Amino acid sequence: DPQSWSLTEGRAPGMAARERSRSPRGETNGEASIVPIIDISALSGDSQAAKLEVARQLGQACEDIGFFVVVNHGIPKDVIEEAWSRTLDFFDLPLEEKLTHKTDDEAKYPYGYSALGGEILSKGKEVDDAKSSSAKPAVGDMKEMMQIGPKDANSGMPPRRIPSSPAGFSEAWDRYYEEANNLARRLLKAFALALDLEEDFFESRLDRHISAMRSNNYPDQKGFVVPDGSIRCSAHTDYGTITILKSGGPGLQVSKDKECPTWHDVPFVEDGFVINLGDLMRRWTNDKWSSTLHRVVNPPADKAWGRRLAIAFFHNLNKDAVVEAIPSCVTDSRPALYDPIVAGEFLMLKHLASNGKADPNAHLKQRAGA
């Protein structure tokens, strides 16, 4: 019964795990993380040299691991805290009320509410846990979700449906969505510099973007048995260009290896955002950059992580944007691996794969002879 979950953790981001590592050196449990922490304040400054240095660091992280944590990101603290508080209020509503926001047709409206166990993200990948590359969870992921799409009617997506209750939820989510989108655009400008492109290379493909925002609520697992094979969020890669994640505690892990993955903790930084690349960016950069497998694990038996909340902004391009290998990512030794594809069609292939309705790798099918 979802209503029996313990929902007594703190009301501010990360309060339930405030003692977890917050080292600016990117450490977890005293060990250096493979996921770097990058100060991006220069992206909002006037020094081109400083921007280029940040772009270099970002580009290196994208090539090495496809994950990094940003600090001094420019999103106002009050926007984050208000969205966080209103999101907790939403998930604390009775289940019957939350279920009124469940879509009745995913093909027509791929957003809304999903109850505990309603999604198995590893369906879109051939990996679930570190023990077996063929293992599948017995039940859905140990989380409930709420998701919205773009507000712009010109995006080509269905009109946004956003709960009017609790009070302030709609306004808080709308502000957070816009701030996260602005951060995504700053990062993409830096990405362009890192790829030896004009700084506004990506801009023409973003004016009618179809980005989505989702919150995951992972209940406190104390007091009930987790079904065999189920974890908080099963192994997967993301869909689009970049994901901007605000996490309320530890548990996120990454692996560069698909076969027999070795998992590494992502550093939890109280005031930072975790950024990772999606499969579309991997394809766009001709596999020069990585879209990395990640998951959220259950709390270890000796850790009192409690409830975990996360808000993710999934940045996507215009629905009709054509994506083909970026020129600076194609060389004689690395010819173009993929045929051009329309962004909306790519996302649909990935969505169908995540629901077990398409080949898990259909969206990354390489061209003949590649």
C-alpha positions in Angstrom: 0.0 0.0 0.0 1.7 3.2 -1.2 0.0 5.2 1.6 1.8 3.2 4.2 5.2 4.5 3.1 7.2 6.6 5.5 7.1 10.1 4.2 8.7 11.9 7.1 12.0 13.0 5.6 13.1 16.6 5.3 11.4 19.1 3.1 14.5 20.7 1.5 16.7 19.2 -1.2 19.1 16.6 0.2 18.0 17.0 3.8 17.6 13.2 4.2 21.2 12.7 3.2 22.9 15.9 4.4 25.8 13.9 5.8 26.7 12.4 2.5 29.8 13.6 0.7 29.6 17.2 -0.6 33.3 17.5 -1.5 34.1 19.8 -4.4 36.8 17.3 -5.4 34.1 14.8 -6.6 34.6 12.3 -3.8 32.2 9.6 -2.6 32.8 7.8 0.6 36.3 9.3 0.6 37.2 7.9 -2.8 37.7 10.0 -5.9 34.7 9.8 -8.3 35.0 9.2 -12.0 32.3 11.9 -12.3 33.9 15.4 -12.2 32.4 18.5 -10.5 32.7 21.6 -12.7 32.1 25.2 -11.8 30.3 26.8 -14.7 29.9 30.3 -13.4 32.1 31.6 -16.3 29.4 30.6 -18.8 27.4 33.6 -17.5 30.4 35.9 -17.5 32.1 38.2 -20.0 35.5 36.4 -20.3 35.7 34.3 -23.5 38.9 32.7 -22.3 37.1 31.6 -19.1 34.2 30.2 -21.1 36.5 28.3 -23.4 38.2 26.7 -20.3 34.8 25.6 -18.9 33.9 24.3 -22.3 37.1 22.3 -22.4 36.3 20.7 -19.1 32.8 19.9 -20.1 33.9 18.4 -23.4 36.4 16.2 -21.6 33.8 15.0 -19.2 31.4 14.3 -22.1 34.0 12.2 -23.9 35.3 10.4 -20.8 32.1 9.5 -19.0 29.1 11.5 -20.3 28.3 12.6 -16.7 29.3 15.6 -14.6 28.1 17.7 -11.7 27.8 21.5 -12.1 28.0 24.1 -9.4 27.4 27.8 -9.6 24.8 27.0 -12.2 22.7 30.2 -12.0 19.3 28.7 -11.1 17.9 30.8 -8.3 17.7 28.9 -5.0 14.1 30.0 -4.3 13.0 28.5 -7.6 14.5 25.1 -6.7 13.2 25.2 -3.1 9.7 26.1 -4.1 9.5 23.4 -6.8 10.9 20.9 -4.3 8.4 21.7 -1.6 5.4 21.7 -3.9 6.6 18.4 -5.4 6.7 16.8 -2.0 3.2 18.1 -1.4 2.0 16.5 -4.6 3.4 13.1 -3.8 1.9 13.3 -0.3 -1.6 13.5 -1.8 -3.8 10.5 -1.5 -3.1 7.9 -4.2 -6.6 8.2 -5.6 -6.1 11.9 -6.3 -2.7 11.3 -7.9 -4.2 8.6 -10.2 -6.5 11.2 -11.7 -3.4 12.6 -13.4 -2.5 9.2 -15.1 -2.7 9.3 -18.8 -5.3 7.1 -20.5 -3.4 6.9 -23.7 0.4 7.1 -23.8 0.5 7.5 -27.6 -1.6 10.7 -27.3 -0.3 12.0 -24.0 3.1 10.5 -22.9 3.1 12.4 -19.6 1.2 12.5 -16.3 1.4 10.4 -13.1 2.7 6.8 -12.8 2.3 4.9 -9.6 4.9 2.8 -7.7 6.2 0.0 -10.0 4.6 1.5 -13.2 7.8 1.7 -15.2 10.8 -0.6 -15.9 13.4 1.5 -17.6 15.8 -1.4 -18.2 13.3 -2.7 -20.8 15.1 -0.3 -23.1 18.5 -1.9 -22.3 19.9 -5.3 -22.0 21.3 -4.6 -18.6 19.7 -4.6 -15.2 22.2 -5.3 -12.4 25.9 -6.0 -12.0 25.4 -9.7 -11.6 23.9 -10.5 -15.0 23.6 -8.6 -18.3 20.4 -10.6 -19.1 18.6 -10.2 -15.7 15.2 -8.5 -15.7 13.5 -7.1 -12.6 10.5 -9.1 -11.5 8.4 -5.9 -10.9 8.5 -2.3 -11.8 11.0 0.3 -10.5 10.5 1.3 -6.8 9.3 4.9 -7.6 6.3 6.9 -8.5 6.5 9.7 -11.0 4.9 12.9 -12.3 5.9 14.3 -15.7 5.0 17.3 -17.9 5.9 18.2 -21.4 6.4 21.6 -23.1 4.1 24.5 -22.7 4.6 25.9 -26.2 1.7 25.1 -28.5 4.1 25.3 -31.5 6.2 22.3 -30.2 3.8 19.8 -31.8 3.2 18.1 -28.5 -0.2 17.8 -26.8 -1.3 20.6 -24.5 0.3 20.4 -21.1 -1.8 19.0 -18.3 -0.5 20.1 -14.9 -2.2 19.5 -11.5 -3.9 22.5 -9.9 -3.4 20.8 -6.5 -1.5 21.2 -4.3 -1.6 25.0 -4.2 1.3 26.6 -6.0 2.4 23.3 -7.8 1.6 24.5 -11.3 3.4 27.8 -10.9 6.4 26.3 -9.2 6.9 23.6 -11.9 6.5 26.1 -14.7 9.2 28.4 -13.2 11.6 25.4 -12.6 11.0 24.1 -16.2 11.9 27.4 -17.7 15.0 27.9 -15.5 16.2 24.3 -16.3 15.7 25.0 -20.0 17.8 28.2 -19.7 20.6 26.2 -18.0 20.4 23.6 -20.8 20.9 26.3 -23.4 23.9 27.7 -21.6 25.4 24.2 -21.5 24.7 23.6 -25.2 26.5 26.9 -26.1 29.5 25.5 -24.1 29.2 22.2 -25.9 29.3 24.0 -29.2 32.6 25.6 -28.2 34.0 22.3 -27.0 33.1 20.8 -30.4 34.8 23.6 -32.4 31.5 25.0 -33.6 29.9 28.4 -33.6 28.6 29.1 -30.1 25.0 29.3 -31.3 25.2 26.1 -33.4 22.4 24.4 -31.5 20.1 27.4 -31.1 18.2 27.1 -34.4 17.0 23.7 -33.3 15.6 24.8 -29.9 12.9 27.4 -30.5 10.1 24.7 -30.5 11.8 22.1 -28.2 9.9 19.2 -26.8 11.7 18.9 -23.5 10.1 17.1 -20.6 10.3 17.4 -16.8 9.8 14.6 -14.4 9.9 14.0 -10.7 10.6 10.6 -9.2 9.6 9.9 -5.6 11.4 6.9 -4.1 9.7 5.9 -0.9 11.5 5.0 2.3 12.0 1.3 2.1 12.1 0.8 5.9 9.4 -1.5 7.1 8.5 -3.4 3.9 10.1 -6.1 1.7 11.4 -5.0 -1.7 10.4 -7.5 -4.3 13.2 -9.7 -5.7 15.0 -8.0 -8.7 13.5 -4.6 -8.1 15.6 -1.5 -7.4 14.7 2.2 -7.2 15.4 2.9 -10.9 16.7 0.2 -13.2 19.7 0.6 -15.5 19.1 2.8 -18.6 20.4 5.6 -20.7 18.5 8.8 -21.4 16.7 9.8 -24.6 17.7 13.3 -25.8 20.5 15.8 -25.6 21.1 16.4 -21.9 19.4 15.6 -18.6 19.6 18.1 -15.7 19.0 16.3 -12.4 18.4 17.7 -8.9 18.7 14.9 -6.4 17.7 14.7 -2.8 20.3 12.1 -1.8 22.7 9.4 -2.8 22.0 6.2 -4.7 22.7 7.3 -8.3 25.4 5.1 -10.0 27.0 5.0 -13.5 28.8 2.4 -15.5 30.8 2.9 -18.7 30.4 -0.8 -19.4 27.2 -2.4 -20.8 28.4 -6.0 -20.5 29.0 -7.0 -16.8 28.9 -3.4 -15.7 31.1 -2.0 -12.9 29.1 0.6 -11.0 30.4 3.9 -9.6 28.7 6.3 -7.3 27.9 9.7 -8.6 28.9 12.4 -6.0 26.0 13.9 -4.2 26.5 17.7 -4.1 23.9 19.6 -2.1 23.7 22.7 -4.3 24.8 21.1 -7.6 23.0 19.5 -10.6 24.0 16.2 -12.1 24.2 16.5 -15.9 24.3 13.6 -18.3 24.2 13.1 -22.0 21.3 11.3 -23.8 21.5 8.9 -26.7 20.6 11.6 -29.2 23.7 13.6 -28.2 25.8 10.4 -28.5 24.5 9.9 -32.0 24.9 13.5 -33.0 28.6 13.5 -31.9 29.2 10.2 -33.9 29.9 8.3 -30.6 32.7 10.7 -29.7 30.7 11.6 -26.6 29.1 9.1 -24.3 25.5 8.4 -23.1 26.2 6.4 -20.0 24.3 3.6 -18.3 23.0 4.7 -14.9 20.6 3.5 -12.2 19.4 4.3 -8.7 20.1 1.6 -6.2 18.2 0.6 -3.0 19.6 1.8 0.3 22.3 -0.5 1.7 21.2 -2.4 4.8 23.4 -0.3 7.0 22.4 3.1 5.5 19.3 5.1 6.6 18.8 7.0 3.3 15.0 7.2 3.8 12.8 8.8 1.1 14.6 10.1 -2.0 13.1 12.8 -4.3 14.6 13.8 -7.6 13.5 16.3 -10.3 14.9 15.7 -13.8 14.7 18.0 -16.8 15.1 16.1 -20.1 16.2 18.5 -22.8 15.1 17.6 -26.3 15.3 19.4 -29.6 12.5 20.6 -31.9 10.4 17.7 -32.9 11.3 18.2 -36.6 15.0 18.9 -36.1 17.3 16.7 -38.4 20.2 15.2 -36.5 23.3 14.1 -38.5 26.9 13.7 -37.4 28.5 17.0 -36.4 31.2 17.8 -38.9 33.9 18.1 -36.3 33.1 14.6 -35.0 33.7 13.0 -38.5 37.2 12.2 -39.7 38.8 9.7 -42.1 39.4 7.4 -39.2 35.9 8.0 -37.7 33.4 8.2 -40.6 29.8 8.9 -40.0 28.3 6.0 -38.1 24.6 6.9 -38.4 22.2 8.1 -41.1 20.5 11.4 -40.5 17.3 11.1 -38.3 14.5 13.4 -37.2 14.7 14.1 -33.5 11.0 13.3 -32.9 11.3 9.9 -34.6 14.4 9.1 -32.7 12.7 9.8 -29.4 9.7 7.6 -30.4 12.0 4.7 -31.1 13.7 5.1 -27.7 10.3 5.4 -26.0 9.0 2.3 -27.7 12.1 0.4 -26.7 11.7 1.4 -23.0 8.2 -0.1 -23.1 9.5 -3.3 -24.7 7.8 -2.5 -28.1 10.9 -2.1 -30.2 14.5 -3.4 -30.4 16.4 -1.9 -27.5 19.0 -0.5 -29.9 16.8 0.5 -32.8 17.5 4.2 -32.1 21.2 3.6 -32.4 21.2 1.4 -35.4 24.4 2.2 -37.4 24.4 2.7 -41.1 25.4 -0.2 -43.4 29.1 -0.6 -43.5 29.8 1.6 -40.5 
